[in-house]
Amino acid sequence: MRKKLIKLLKILLLSILALVIITVTTLYFSLHEKLPEGKSGPEADEFALKILDAVKHDNYLNTDYLQWTFRSKNHYLWDKKSNTVTVKTEDNSVLLHLDSPEKNRVLSTMYFNDQEKKKMVEKALMNFNNDSFWLIAPHKLFDKGAIRKLVTLENNTKGLLVTYQSGGTTPGDSYLWKVDTNYRPTSYKMWVSIIPIGGLEASWENWTTTKTGAHLSQQHKLLGFGIPISNLKTWND
C-alpha cells in the first residue's frame, strides 16, 4: 500500500512539473519579443529631450530631497545633495552613501556581524536601484553608459529604446518607452536580465506634479498586477 502511495505521489509530482514546464514555455513563446532595432543619433536624442521636458527634468535636478514607499514595504529618503539614501524595511534600516560606498552602514542598535551587515547593505542597494528606477527612470535617459535609439512602433509612431551599458545592479538592460502626444511616458517594454521574457510592458500612470515641480508616476501595472508608489514627497531646503 505504501509503495503504491509513493508511486502515485511521484506520478502526481511529475504531472505538476510537466504542467509548469508547459505553462512557462507557452508563456515564453506567446509573450517573448526580440529586442527591436533602432537608430541612434540626433533624432533619438531630440526625442529623449522632449521626454525630459515633459517630466520637468530641470525641476527634478533641482530637487534636494525625495521620499517614497515602494509597494508598501520599502521606504526611502534620498538626500540628493549629499547623494545619501536611508532605506527602511520591516527588518532593518541602512544608510547608503552612493558616492562613497565604504561609508555605507546599518542603522540598528542590534548586533550584526560583518557578514550580516554586508548582506544587509547589498540588499538595500539592490532594492534602491530597482525601486528608484520605477520612480525616476524617465529622468535617467542621459545617464552615463545609456544608449538611445529611435524605434518605429507598430502603429507607425515613435518610441525611444534606452540601453544601459553600465550602472545599476544589472547593466545591459533595455527599455522601450512609449509616450503620449505631449511626450509624457505612458509605458515601457523591458528586456532585463531578471525577467526571461523579453518585451513585457509596464504602464506608467497616475502622474503627479510634486512640490518641487518634478513630474513623477505613482502607479505601474505589469501583467495585470499593480506596482504602487506611495508616500511620495519632494522638497528643497
N, CA, C and O of each residue as an XYZ file, in Angstrom:
948
protein
N       0.826     -1.211      0.000
C       0.000      0.000      0.000
C       0.862      1.265      0.000
O       0.596      2.227     -0.719
N       1.910      1.224      0.838
C       2.793      2.372      0.935
C       3.526      2.606     -0.376
O       3.692      3.748     -0.805
N       3.973      1.506     -1.023
C       4.673      1.633     -2.290
C       3.765      2.246     -3.355
O       4.204      3.070     -4.157
N       2.498      1.838     -3.355
C       1.546      2.387     -4.317
C       1.340      3.880     -4.083
O       1.254      4.663     -5.029
N       1.260      4.266     -2.797
C       1.067      5.678     -2.464
C       2.262      6.519     -2.926
O       2.093      7.603     -3.486
N       3.476      5.999     -2.681
C       4.688      6.703     -3.110
C       4.720      6.828     -4.631
O       5.102      7.864     -5.176
N       4.316      5.766     -5.296
C       4.294      5.785     -6.764
C       3.300      6.824     -7.274
O       3.587      7.556     -8.221
N       2.126      6.884     -6.639
C       1.114      7.862     -7.037
C       1.601      9.298     -6.803
O       1.355     10.190     -7.614
N       2.301      9.502     -5.670
C       2.840     10.834     -5.377
C       3.878     11.238     -6.403
O       3.922     12.392     -6.830
N       4.711     10.291     -6.799
C       5.715     10.575     -7.814
C       5.063     10.953     -9.141
O       5.480     11.898     -9.811
N       4.034     10.195     -9.502
C       3.319     10.488    -10.752
C       2.679     11.875    -10.691
O       2.700     12.632    -11.661
N       2.105     12.188     -9.511
C       1.462     13.490     -9.328
C       2.481     14.624     -9.433
O       2.229     15.633    -10.093
N       3.624     14.454     -8.783
C       4.661     15.485     -8.823
C       5.203     15.672    -10.237
O       5.438     16.801    -10.669
N       5.402     14.566    -10.957
C       5.875     14.659    -12.327
C       4.847     15.350    -13.223
O       5.205     16.108    -14.125
N       3.570     15.081    -12.965
C       2.499     15.711    -13.744
C       2.477     17.219    -13.495
O       2.324     18.014    -14.422
N       2.632     17.594    -12.228
C       2.655     19.017    -11.882
C       3.853     19.706    -12.519
O       3.737     20.806    -13.059
N       5.008     19.043    -12.450
C       6.220     19.601    -13.043
C       6.062     19.772    -14.552
O       6.461     20.790    -15.117
N       5.478     18.772    -15.191
C       5.256     18.848    -16.635
C       4.310     19.997    -16.977
O       4.510     20.704    -17.965
N       3.274     20.176    -16.148
C       2.309     21.258    -16.366
C       2.973     22.622    -16.221
O       2.708     23.537    -17.001
N       3.841     22.751    -15.214
C       4.552     24.012    -15.013
C       5.457     24.312    -16.207
O       5.491     25.440    -16.698
N       6.181     23.311    -16.667
C       7.080     23.495    -17.809
C       6.302     23.908    -19.053
O       6.710     24.810    -19.786
N       5.174     23.236    -19.281
C       4.345     23.570    -20.443
C       3.806     24.998    -20.336
O       3.791     25.740    -21.318
N       3.363     25.374    -19.133
C       2.817     26.718    -18.925
C       3.877     27.779    -19.156
O       3.637     28.760    -19.859
N       5.062     27.584    -18.560
C       6.149     28.554    -18.713
C       6.579     28.653    -20.178
O       6.810     29.748    -20.690
N       6.683     27.513    -20.842
C       7.085     27.509    -22.253
C       6.061     28.236    -23.116
O       6.416     29.005    -24.010
N       4.774     27.979    -22.833
C       3.705     28.637    -23.587
C       3.744     30.152    -23.381
O       3.613     30.928    -24.327
N       3.929     30.553    -22.117
C       4.012     31.983    -21.824
C       5.200     32.617    -22.535
O       5.097     33.710    -23.091
N       6.325     31.917    -22.508
C       7.534     32.463    -23.126
C       7.318     32.716    -24.613
O       7.595     33.809    -25.106
N       6.823     31.706    -25.329
C       6.689     31.851    -26.772
C       5.527     32.760    -27.165
O       5.522     33.310    -28.266
N       4.544     32.927    -26.281
C       3.419     33.797    -26.606
C       3.701     35.259    -26.264
O       3.142     36.159    -26.891
N       4.566     35.502    -25.272
C       4.816     36.873    -24.822
C       6.182     37.417    -25.230
O       6.350     38.629    -25.367
N       7.151     36.539    -25.423
C       8.519     36.993    -25.661
C       8.642     37.736    -26.989
O       8.124     37.300    -28.017
N       9.341     38.865    -26.937
C       9.638     39.640    -28.130
C      11.144     39.866    -28.218
O      11.824     39.990    -27.199
N      11.653     39.917    -29.440
C      13.053     40.238    -29.631
C      13.275     41.729    -29.413
O      12.371     42.538    -29.624
N      14.469     42.081    -28.995
C      14.822     43.489    -28.837
C      14.741     44.175    -30.191
O      15.386     43.729    -31.141
N      13.965     45.249    -30.305
C      13.780     45.881    -31.610
C      15.028     46.620    -32.090
O      15.898     46.993    -31.303
N      15.083     46.814    -33.382
C      16.154     47.618    -33.969
C      15.779     49.091    -33.841
O      14.601     49.446    -33.825
N      16.779     49.924    -33.752
C      16.543     51.357    -33.662
C      17.710     52.119    -34.238
O      18.734     51.537    -34.598
N      17.549     53.427    -34.322
C      18.591     54.274    -34.889
C      19.028     55.295    -33.855
O      18.221     56.080    -33.357
N      20.323     55.276    -33.536
C      20.860     56.256    -32.608
C      21.229     57.522    -33.368
O      21.284     57.527    -34.597
N      21.482     58.601    -32.621
C      21.883     59.846    -33.259
C      21.058     61.021    -32.783
O      20.341     60.912    -31.788
N      21.147     62.156    -33.485
C      20.479     63.392    -33.060
C      18.962     63.264    -32.902
O      18.386     63.851    -31.985
N      18.307     62.498    -33.793
C      16.847     62.373    -33.702
C      16.441     61.641    -32.425
O      15.465     62.019    -31.778
N      17.174     60.609    -32.065
C      16.877     59.884    -30.824
C      17.114     60.774    -29.619
O      16.319     60.770    -28.679
N      18.199     61.537    -29.635
C      18.488     62.432    -28.519
C      17.449     63.538    -28.412
O      17.066     63.930    -27.310
N      16.992     64.041    -29.553
C      15.953     65.075    -29.536
C      14.657     64.527    -28.948
O      13.978     65.217    -28.188
N      14.313     63.290    -29.295
C      13.122     62.636    -28.745
C      13.259     62.509    -27.229
O      12.312     62.776    -26.489
N      14.449     62.099    -26.771
C      14.690     61.951    -25.337
C      14.579     63.291    -24.615
O      14.053     63.355    -23.504
N      15.068     64.352    -25.236
C      14.993     65.685    -24.616
C      13.542     66.142    -24.481
O      13.200     66.840    -23.527
N      12.693     65.757    -25.420
C      11.277     66.110    -25.329
C      10.615     65.375    -24.155
O       9.737     65.923    -23.489
N      11.047     64.126    -23.909
C      10.540     63.405    -22.737
C      10.988     64.109    -21.462
O      10.192     64.292    -20.541
N      12.249     64.501    -21.403
C      12.761     65.200    -20.217
C      12.001     66.491    -19.971
O      11.713     66.837    -18.825
N      11.678     67.200    -21.033
C      10.904     68.430    -20.887
C       9.499     68.134    -20.359
O       8.967     68.880    -19.537
N       8.902     67.033    -20.841
C       7.541     66.677    -20.420
C       7.468     66.319    -18.941
O       6.456     66.574    -18.288
N       8.542     65.728    -18.410
C       8.531     65.317    -16.998
C       9.218     66.350    -16.104
O       9.490     66.084    -14.934
N       9.497     67.532    -16.665
C      10.094     68.651    -15.910
C      11.407     68.223    -15.248
O      11.583     68.302    -14.032
N      12.312     67.771    -16.107
C      13.576     67.218    -15.625
C      14.414     68.262    -14.879
O      15.089     67.927    -13.905
N      14.378     69.508    -15.321
C      15.153     70.545    -14.629
C      14.694     70.688    -13.179
O      15.509     70.893    -12.280
N      13.393     70.577    -12.964
C      12.871     70.659    -11.591
C      13.319     69.455    -10.769
O      13.592     69.569     -9.574
N      13.390     68.297    -11.429
C      13.878     67.107    -10.725
C      15.343     67.285    -10.319
O      15.725     66.951     -9.197
N      16.154     67.807    -11.228
C      17.563     68.019    -10.918
C      17.745     68.978     -9.755
O      18.688     68.847     -8.975
N      16.845     69.938     -9.641
C      16.951     70.945     -8.591
C      16.236     70.546     -7.300
O      16.127     71.346     -6.371
N      15.750     69.304     -7.248
C      15.106     68.786     -6.028
C      16.182     68.303     -5.056
O      17.083     67.550     -5.425
N      16.066     68.756     -3.799
C      17.060     68.372     -2.782
C      16.732     67.037     -2.128
O      17.625     66.226     -1.879
N      15.446     66.806     -1.848
C      15.052     65.598     -1.113
C      13.909     64.891     -1.824
O      12.997     65.522     -2.359
N      13.982     63.573     -1.816
C      12.970     62.741     -2.468
C      12.614     61.590     -1.533
O      13.485     60.848     -1.079
N      11.321     61.455     -1.254
C      10.850     60.418     -0.325
C       9.746     59.615     -0.992
O       8.888     60.179     -1.671
N       9.761     58.280     -0.799
C       8.691     57.451     -1.340
C       8.702     56.071     -0.685
O       9.665     55.675     -0.028
N       7.597     55.355     -0.887
C       7.475     53.964     -0.448
C       7.137     53.117     -1.660
O       6.229     53.446     -2.424
N       7.869     52.026     -1.833
C       7.673     51.161     -2.988
C       6.930     49.904     -2.567
O       7.378     49.161     -1.695
N       5.779     49.678     -3.206
C       4.942     48.505     -2.972
C       4.639     48.318     -1.485
O       4.554     47.192     -0.994
N       4.481     49.418     -0.790
C       4.037     49.441      0.616
C       4.991     48.744      1.578
O       4.604     48.419      2.701
N       6.245     48.506      1.152
C       7.139     47.786      2.061
C       8.549     48.367      2.156
O       9.183     48.258      3.206
N       9.049     48.976      1.095
C      10.389     49.566      1.140
C      10.256     51.085      1.171
O       9.617     51.683      0.306
N      10.866     51.695      2.177
C      10.724     53.138      2.395
C      12.060     53.837      2.161
O      13.105     53.365      2.609
N      12.014     54.974      1.448
C      13.246     55.649      1.063
C      13.192     57.138      1.383
O      12.163     57.792      1.212
N      14.317     57.656      1.848
C      14.541     59.092      1.967
C      15.892     59.380      1.322
O      16.938     58.985      1.837
N      15.854     60.068      0.198
C      17.053     60.322     -0.607
C      17.433     61.788     -0.488
O      16.703     62.674     -0.932
N      18.577     62.025      0.113
C      19.166     63.364      0.152
C      20.009     63.497     -1.110
O      21.146     63.027     -1.152
N      19.459     64.134     -2.137
C      20.141     64.192     -3.421
C      21.354     65.115     -3.391
O      22.252     64.981     -4.222
N      21.389     66.037     -2.455
C      22.551     66.938     -2.362
C      23.800     66.171     -1.934
O      24.866     66.309     -2.535
N      23.651     65.365     -0.893
C      24.782     64.561     -0.418
C      24.811     63.185     -1.068
O      25.757     62.420     -0.885
N      23.757     62.877     -1.835
C      23.601     61.583     -2.503
C      23.678     60.424     -1.507
O      24.389     59.440     -1.713
N      22.928     60.581     -0.434
C      22.789     59.519      0.564
C      21.327     59.115      0.641
O      20.429     59.931      0.431
N      21.099     57.839      0.947
C      19.737     57.311      0.992
C      19.544     56.497      2.267
O      20.355     55.628      2.588
N      18.475     56.781      2.982
C      18.083     55.932      4.100
C      17.043     54.948      3.589
O      15.993     55.350      3.086
N      17.334     53.665      3.716
C      16.457     52.602      3.237
C      15.887     51.876      4.451
O      16.634     51.313      5.251
N      14.560     51.891      4.587
C      13.916     51.245      5.719
C      12.986     50.136      5.244
O      12.192     50.330      4.323
N      13.091     48.986      5.872
C      12.151     47.892      5.648
C      11.631     47.446      7.012
O      11.975     48.027      8.042
N      10.801     46.409      7.004
C      10.306     45.901      8.278
C      11.434     45.331      9.127
O      11.328     45.297     10.353
N      12.505     44.885      8.494
C      13.578     44.193      9.202
C      14.681     45.113      9.698
O      15.216     44.909     10.788
N      15.031     46.131      8.902
C      16.176     46.941      9.275
C      16.195     48.267      8.524
O      15.339     48.534      7.681
N      17.191     49.092      8.849
C      17.431     50.349      8.153
C      18.904     50.421      7.774
O      19.780     49.992      8.525
N      19.153     50.970      6.596
C      20.518     51.080      6.093
C      20.716     52.476      5.538
O      19.828     53.022      4.883
N      21.882     53.058      5.801
C      22.248     54.345      5.216
C      23.252     54.094      4.097
O      24.352     53.593      4.333
N      22.857     54.451      2.874
C      23.710     54.264      1.704
C      24.373     55.581      1.322
O      23.701     56.603      1.184
N      25.683     55.554      1.153
C      26.429     56.674      0.589
C      26.744     56.306     -0.854
O      27.702     55.583     -1.127
N      25.924     56.814     -1.778
C      26.017     56.346     -3.159
C      27.337     56.722     -3.826
O      27.783     56.036     -4.746
N      27.960     57.798     -3.372
C      29.243     58.207     -3.947
C      30.435     57.670     -3.159
O      31.569     57.722     -3.636
N      30.188     57.161     -1.970
C      31.271     56.652     -1.112
C      30.806     55.361     -0.436
O      30.506     55.365      0.758
N      30.742     54.265     -1.182
C      30.196     53.009     -0.647
C      30.877     52.513      0.621
O      30.271     51.782      1.404
N      32.121     52.902      0.830
C      32.821     52.450      2.031
C      32.203     53.017      3.307
O      32.477     52.532      4.405
N      31.366     54.050      3.157
C      30.712     54.664      4.317
C      29.335     54.058      4.601
O      28.699     54.422      5.590
N      28.873     53.152      3.760
C      27.566     52.530      3.972
C      27.518     51.860      5.344
O      28.501     51.264      5.785
N      26.365     51.962      6.017
C      26.281     51.340      7.336
C      24.845     50.962      7.673
O      23.885     51.531      7.153
N      24.737     49.993      8.552
C      23.446     49.540      9.060
C      23.050     50.421     10.237
O      23.853     50.665     11.136
N      21.803     50.898     10.226
C      21.308     51.738     11.311
C      20.483     50.870     12.257
O      19.292     50.652     12.034
N      21.118     50.384     13.302
C      20.424     49.492     14.228
C      21.180     49.433     15.548
O      22.406     49.531     15.586
N      20.425     49.271     16.628
C      21.042     49.066     17.939
C      21.307     47.586     18.191
O      21.963     47.233     19.171
N      20.806     46.722     17.320
C      21.035     45.289     17.445
C      22.425     44.930     16.919
O      23.003     45.655     16.109
N      22.938     43.821     17.385
C      24.264     43.383     16.943
C      24.144     42.545     15.675
O      23.330     41.626     15.595
N      24.970     42.881     14.685
C      25.107     42.074     13.472
C      26.595     41.926     13.194
O      27.364     42.874     13.353
N      26.992     40.734     12.780
C      28.397     40.562     12.435
C      28.660     41.192     11.059
O      27.731     41.616     10.372
N      29.925     41.244     10.676
C      30.306     41.937      9.442
C      29.655     41.325      8.208
O      29.253     42.048      7.296
N      29.548     40.015      8.173
C      28.950     39.351      7.014
C      27.462     39.687      6.908
O      26.946     39.922      5.815
N      26.787     39.706      8.047
C      25.366     40.057      8.053
C      25.164     41.500      7.596
O      24.258     41.792      6.816
N      26.016     42.397      8.087
C      25.916     43.798      7.684
C      26.154     43.957      6.187
O      25.463     44.726      5.520
N      27.125     43.232      5.670
C      27.430     43.305      4.246
C      26.224     42.890      3.408
O      25.893     43.547      2.420
N      25.565     41.792      3.806
C      24.394     41.317      3.074
C      23.242     42.314      3.160
O      22.518     42.517      2.185
N      23.072     42.935      4.328
C      22.001     43.917      4.503
C      22.236     45.143      3.627
O      21.301     45.678      3.031
N      23.484     45.581      3.554
C      23.819     46.733      2.718
C      23.633     46.388      1.241
O      23.083     47.185      0.482
N      24.085     45.214      0.837
C      23.935     44.793     -0.564
C      22.462     44.714     -0.954
O      22.082     45.136     -2.045
N      21.643     44.177     -0.069
C      20.208     44.073     -0.363
C      19.570     45.454     -0.450
O      18.742     45.708     -1.325
N      19.960     46.349      0.465
C      19.412     47.705      0.446
C      19.771     48.421     -0.846
O      18.936     49.121     -1.420
N      21.014     48.253     -1.312
C      21.437     48.899     -2.550
C      20.711     48.302     -3.748
O      20.292     49.033     -4.646
N      20.560     46.990     -3.768
C      19.838     46.336     -4.859
C      18.386     46.818     -4.903
O      17.853     47.104     -5.975
N      17.750     46.907     -3.724
C      16.376     47.390     -3.672
C      16.279     48.838     -4.136
O      15.365     49.200     -4.876
N      17.221     49.659     -3.700
C      17.197     51.065     -4.102
C      17.353     51.202     -5.615
O      16.623     51.969     -6.242
N      18.291     50.469     -6.203
C      18.492     50.552     -7.651
C      17.225     50.180     -8.403
O      16.866     50.825     -9.388
N      16.551     49.139     -7.937
C      15.313     48.698     -8.595
C      14.161     49.658     -8.326
O      13.491     50.111     -9.255
N      13.935     49.964     -7.055
C      12.742     50.724     -6.670
C      12.819     52.184     -7.113
O      11.794     52.784     -7.438
N      14.018     52.759     -7.130
C      14.150     54.134     -7.593
C      13.957     54.216     -9.107
O      13.459     55.221     -9.614
N      14.347     53.164     -9.831
C      14.173     53.172    -11.282
C      12.694     53.250    -11.642
O      12.320     53.934    -12.595
N      11.851     52.550    -10.879
C      10.414     52.594    -11.127
C       9.828     53.972    -10.839
O       8.691     54.256    -11.214
N      10.592     54.817    -10.182
C      10.129     56.168     -9.875
C      10.723     57.206    -10.812
O      10.009     58.096    -11.275
N      12.017     57.108    -11.100
C      12.703     58.203    -11.794
C      13.292     57.800    -13.144
O      14.085     58.554    -13.709
N      12.933     56.647    -13.671
C      13.522     56.193    -14.937
C      13.437     57.225    -16.063
O      14.401     57.355    -16.816
N      12.326     57.972    -16.220
C      12.290     58.962    -17.310
C      13.315     60.078    -17.147
O      13.609     60.799    -18.100
N      13.858     60.222    -15.939
C      14.873     61.248    -15.692
C      16.290     60.698    -15.879
O      17.265     61.405    -15.626
N      16.408     59.440    -16.323
C      17.712     58.793    -16.444
C      18.065     58.457    -17.904
O      18.863     57.555    -18.159
N      17.483     59.169    -18.833
C      17.680     58.852    -20.244
C      19.089     59.187    -20.732
O      19.565     58.611    -21.711
N      19.752     60.119    -20.046
C      21.096     60.522    -20.448
C      22.130     60.128    -19.397
O      23.190     60.747    -19.309
N      21.831     59.111    -18.608
C      22.812     58.617    -17.646
C      24.071     58.131    -18.355
O      24.027     57.761    -19.528
N      25.171     58.132    -17.653
C      26.419     57.628    -18.203
C      26.248     56.167    -18.634
O      25.756     55.342    -17.863
N      26.651     55.857    -19.852
C      26.536     54.497    -20.363
C      25.218     54.195    -21.047
O      25.018     53.084    -21.536
N      24.296     55.184    -21.092
C      22.993     54.959    -21.731
C      23.085     55.204    -23.233
O      23.645     56.205    -23.680
N      22.531     54.281    -23.996
C      22.470     54.422    -25.455
C      21.000     54.601    -25.847
O      20.143     53.810    -25.452
N      20.724     55.635    -26.617
C      19.357     55.955    -27.018
C      19.175     55.673    -28.518
O      20.009     56.043    -29.345
N      18.059     55.009    -28.838
C      17.751     54.728    -30.235
C      16.277     55.020    -30.496
O      15.419     54.724    -29.665
N      15.997     55.594    -31.642
C      14.623     55.863    -32.045
C      14.070     54.637    -32.753
O      14.699     54.098    -33.663
N      12.891     54.202    -32.329
C      12.281     52.967    -32.845
C      10.913     53.294    -33.437
O      10.159     54.075    -32.857
N      10.589     52.705    -34.583
C       9.254     52.833    -35.158
C       8.363     51.737    -34.585
O       8.679     50.553    -34.699
N       7.252     52.129    -33.970
C       6.347     51.191    -33.315
C       5.319     50.640    -34.302
O       5.275     51.034    -35.468
N       4.490     49.712    -33.798
C       3.524     49.021    -34.651
C       2.556     49.977    -35.346
O       2.182     49.764    -36.499
N       2.151     51.038    -34.631
C       1.172     51.972    -35.196
C       1.841     53.127    -35.937
O       1.219     54.160    -36.184
N       3.106     52.943    -36.287
C       3.892     53.912    -37.055
C       4.232     55.166    -36.260
O       4.670     56.164    -36.833
N       4.031     55.123    -34.927
C       4.519     56.201    -34.075
C       5.949     55.867    -33.661
O       6.485     54.824    -34.034
N       6.550     56.750    -32.899
C       7.933     56.560    -32.497
C       8.032     56.251    -31.001
O       7.237     56.723    -30.189
N       9.035     55.446    -30.673
C       9.353     55.154    -29.291
C      10.844     55.311    -29.072
O      11.611     55.387    -30.032
N      11.260     55.358    -27.822
C      12.671     55.541    -27.500
C      13.201     54.310    -26.788
O      12.731     53.956    -25.707
N      14.182     53.660    -27.398
C      14.822     52.495    -26.798
C      16.090     52.959    -26.077
O      16.987     53.544    -26.683
N      16.143     52.684    -24.772
C      17.296     53.083    -23.963
C      17.949     51.822    -23.396
O      17.300     51.025    -22.719
N      19.231     51.655    -23.681
C      20.001     50.525    -23.165
C      21.086     51.063    -22.234
O      21.852     51.956    -22.597
N      21.135     50.494    -21.018
C      22.114     50.938    -20.026
C      23.294     49.969    -20.026
O      23.194     48.843    -19.538
N      24.399     50.426    -20.578
C      25.576     49.568    -20.679
C      26.322     49.455    -19.355
O      27.105     48.525    -19.160
N      26.086     50.391    -18.453
C      26.767     50.372    -17.159
C      25.848     50.967    -16.112
O      24.819     51.562    -16.430
N      26.246     50.794    -14.834
C      25.462     51.349    -13.744
C      24.369     50.415    -13.280
O      24.017     49.457    -13.969
N      23.828     50.705    -12.092
C      22.747     49.898    -11.545
C      23.218     48.521    -11.123
O      24.416     48.250    -11.044
N      22.250     47.657    -10.853
C      22.558     46.290    -10.420
C      22.712     45.342    -11.590
O      23.464     44.371    -11.514
N      21.994     45.622    -12.687
C      22.007     44.711    -13.839
C      22.276     45.488    -15.124
O      21.351     45.724    -15.901
N      23.531     45.893    -15.363
C      23.842     46.601    -16.606
C      23.542     45.743    -17.823
O      23.665     44.519    -17.792
N      23.137     46.426    -18.913
C      22.770     45.723    -20.131
C      21.276     45.687    -20.369
O      20.832     45.263    -21.436
N      20.489     46.125    -19.396
C      19.031     46.123    -19.536
C      18.580     47.194    -20.529
O      19.212     48.242    -20.663
N      17.471     46.910    -21.225
C      16.935     47.829    -22.229
C      15.457     48.101    -21.961
O      14.732     47.242    -21.459
N      15.028     49.316    -22.306
C      13.645     49.743    -22.082
C      13.173     50.529    -23.301
O      13.851     51.448    -23.759
N      12.011     50.162    -23.816
C      11.423     50.855    -24.957
C      10.262     51.717    -24.469
O       9.201     51.208    -24.107
N      10.483     53.024    -24.466
C       9.475     53.957    -23.966
C       8.433     54.278    -25.028
O       8.756     54.532    -26.188
N       7.157     54.258    -24.595
C       6.062     54.776    -25.391
C       5.551     56.047    -24.709
O       5.513     56.123    -23.481
N       5.161     57.037    -25.502
C       4.772     58.329    -24.942
C       3.446     58.788    -25.544
O       3.001     58.271    -26.568
N       2.821     59.773    -24.886
C       1.597     60.353    -25.435
C       1.969     61.504    -26.371
O       3.143     61.708    -26.678
N       0.968     62.248    -26.816
C       1.224     63.320    -27.785
C       2.052     64.453    -27.191
O       2.623     65.260    -27.924
N       2.117     64.512    -25.862
C       2.929     65.536    -25.193
C       4.293     65.003    -24.762
O       5.038     65.680    -24.055
N       4.613     63.780    -25.197
C       5.886     63.112    -24.904
C       6.018     62.673    -23.439
O       7.118     62.380    -22.972
N       4.912     62.630    -22.734
C       4.975     62.074    -21.388
C       4.824     60.558    -21.485
O       3.930     60.071    -22.176
N       5.693     59.802    -20.799
C       5.657     58.340    -20.916
C       4.320     57.738    -20.490
O       3.723     58.152    -19.496
N       3.869     56.763    -21.255
C       2.666     56.007    -20.898
C       2.999     54.567    -20.503
O       2.240     53.930    -19.773
N       4.152     54.049    -20.996
C       4.571     52.686    -20.649
C       5.977     52.463    -21.170
O       6.504     53.263    -21.944
N       6.577     51.361    -20.735
C       7.786     50.887    -21.400
C       7.779     49.370    -21.481
O       7.207     48.683    -20.635
N       8.434     48.866    -22.529
C       8.666     47.428    -22.645
C      10.079     47.148    -22.150
O      10.992     47.951    -22.344
N      10.243     45.983    -21.503
C      11.509     45.691    -20.830
C      12.200     44.470    -21.413
O      11.569     43.461    -21.726
N      13.511     44.589    -21.549
C      14.386     43.454    -21.838
C      15.452     43.479    -20.745
O      16.483     44.137    -20.883
N      15.189     42.752    -19.655
C      16.032     42.845    -18.468
C      16.480     41.455    -18.034
O      15.794     40.463    -18.280
N      17.624     41.398    -17.394
C      18.233     40.105    -17.067
C      17.430     39.319    -16.036
O      17.495     38.090    -16.019
N      16.678     40.001    -15.179
C      15.957     39.280    -14.122
C      14.635     38.701    -14.611
O      13.995     37.929    -13.897
N      14.217     39.069    -15.830
C      12.972     38.541    -16.408
C      13.314     37.839    -17.711
O      13.785     38.489    -18.644
N      13.092     36.524    -17.807
C      13.496     35.780    -19.011
C      12.671     36.115    -20.242
O      13.109     35.861    -21.364
N      11.487     36.678    -20.053
C      10.619     37.014    -21.177
C      10.888     38.458    -21.592
O      10.674     39.380    -20.804
N      11.347     38.657    -22.803
C      11.642     39.994    -23.291
C      10.409     40.689    -23.836
O       9.548     40.059    -24.450
N      10.330     41.997    -23.606
C       9.249     42.788    -24.175
C       8.015     42.916    -23.315
O       6.993     43.415    -23.786
N       8.074     42.474    -22.043
C       6.931     42.679    -21.162
C       6.719     44.181    -20.963
O       7.674     44.945    -20.820
N       5.458     44.581    -20.959
C       5.138     46.015    -20.924
C       4.550     46.415    -19.577
O       3.646     45.761    -19.057
N       5.077     47.491    -19.028
C       4.594     48.043    -17.759
C       4.098     49.467    -18.000
O       4.750     50.259    -18.680
N       2.950     49.771    -17.438
C       2.383     51.107    -17.623
C       3.048     52.114    -16.690
O       3.571     51.759    -15.634
N       3.016     53.367    -17.103
C       3.431     54.496    -16.263
C       2.241     55.443    -16.223
O       1.912     56.093    -17.215
N       1.602     55.508    -15.060
C       0.368     56.279    -14.952
C       0.270     56.979    -13.598
O       1.186     56.913    -12.778
N      -0.855     57.645    -13.385
C      -1.094     58.411    -12.157
C       0.057     59.383    -11.899
O       0.667     59.382    -10.830
N       0.331     60.201    -12.894
C       1.401     61.183    -12.786
C       1.007     62.303    -11.832
O      -0.157     62.697    -11.767
N       1.976     62.805    -11.101
C       1.721     63.909    -10.186
C       2.814     64.953    -10.321
O       3.961     64.631    -10.628
N       2.451     66.197    -10.092
C       3.426     67.270    -10.025
C       3.797     67.466     -8.568
O       2.957     67.862     -7.760
N       5.035     67.194     -8.228
C       5.470     67.262     -6.832
C       5.682     68.715     -6.410
O       5.595     69.637     -7.220
N       5.960     68.888     -5.131
C       6.128     70.232     -4.565
C       7.238     71.009     -5.250
O       7.157     72.231     -5.374
N       8.279     70.305     -5.698
C       9.394     70.981     -6.361
C       9.182     71.126     -7.866
O      10.050     71.645     -8.568
N       8.035     70.670     -8.362
C       7.702     70.838     -9.773
C       8.083     69.684    -10.675
O       7.771     69.707    -11.866
N       8.757     68.665    -10.135
C       9.095     67.491    -10.935
C       7.855     66.637    -11.160
O       7.000     66.546    -10.279
N       7.748     66.010    -12.326
C       6.629     65.113    -12.628
C       7.084     63.670    -12.409
O       8.098     63.238    -12.958
N       6.319     62.930    -11.597
C       6.666     61.547    -11.269
C       5.416     60.685    -11.345
O       4.318     61.138    -11.019
N       5.587     59.444    -11.775
C       4.484     58.483    -11.880
C       4.362     57.694    -10.578
O       5.361     57.266     -9.999
N       3.102     57.509    -10.123
C       2.869     56.833     -8.848
C       2.236     55.453     -8.990
O       1.919     54.815     -7.986
N       2.049     54.988    -10.212
C       1.396     53.693    -10.389
C       1.862     53.031    -11.675
O       1.947     53.664    -12.727
N       2.161     51.737    -11.565
C       2.514     50.929    -12.727
C       1.690     49.647    -12.691
O       1.257     49.194    -11.632
N       1.486     49.076    -13.870
C       0.834     47.776    -13.974
C       1.656     46.893    -14.884
O       2.063     47.301    -15.972
N       1.896     45.662    -14.422
C       2.678     44.691    -15.181
C       1.963     43.350    -15.110
O       1.786     42.792    -14.028
N       1.550     42.829    -16.276
C       0.792     41.577    -16.347
C      -0.441     41.614    -15.447
O      -0.823     40.601    -14.860
N      -1.051     42.777    -15.345
C      -2.272     42.933    -14.563
C      -2.059     43.197    -13.086
O      -3.020     43.443    -12.357
N      -0.812     43.151    -12.630
C      -0.517     43.389    -11.218
C      -0.055     44.827    -11.019
O       0.724     45.358    -11.810
N      -0.549     45.447     -9.949
C      -0.195     46.819     -9.658
C       1.152     46.928     -8.958
O       1.512     46.083     -8.138
N       1.881     47.972     -9.290
C       3.145     48.293     -8.612
C       3.001     49.724     -8.104
O       3.361     50.668     -8.807
N       2.478     49.896     -6.885
C       2.182     51.242     -6.389
C       3.385     51.931     -5.750
O       4.253     51.297     -5.149
N       3.400     53.232     -5.900
C       4.363     54.088     -5.209
C       3.556     55.065     -4.362
O       2.708     55.793     -4.877
N       3.826     55.075     -3.069
C       3.055     55.903     -2.149
C       3.992     56.776     -1.318
O       5.214     56.697     -1.436
N       3.382     57.613     -0.470
C       4.163     58.457      0.443
C       5.185     59.305     -0.317
O       6.286     59.554      0.175
N       4.808     59.742     -1.519
C       5.740     60.443     -2.394
C       5.790     61.932     -2.042
O       4.769     62.619     -2.019
N       6.997     62.405     -1.772
C       7.195     63.817     -1.453
C       8.537     64.276     -2.001
O       9.501     63.510     -2.028
N       8.593     65.511     -2.430
C       9.859     66.152     -2.768
C       9.894     67.516     -2.114
O       8.855     68.153     -1.942
N      11.093     67.973     -1.746
C      11.216     69.307     -1.175
C      12.663     69.782     -1.271
O      13.583     69.011     -1.545
N      12.822     71.075     -1.035
C      14.145     71.702     -1.033
C      14.377     72.358      0.318
O      13.432     72.640      1.056
N      15.643     72.599      0.634
C      15.986     73.304      1.862
C      15.421     74.712      1.824
O      15.602     75.475      2.773
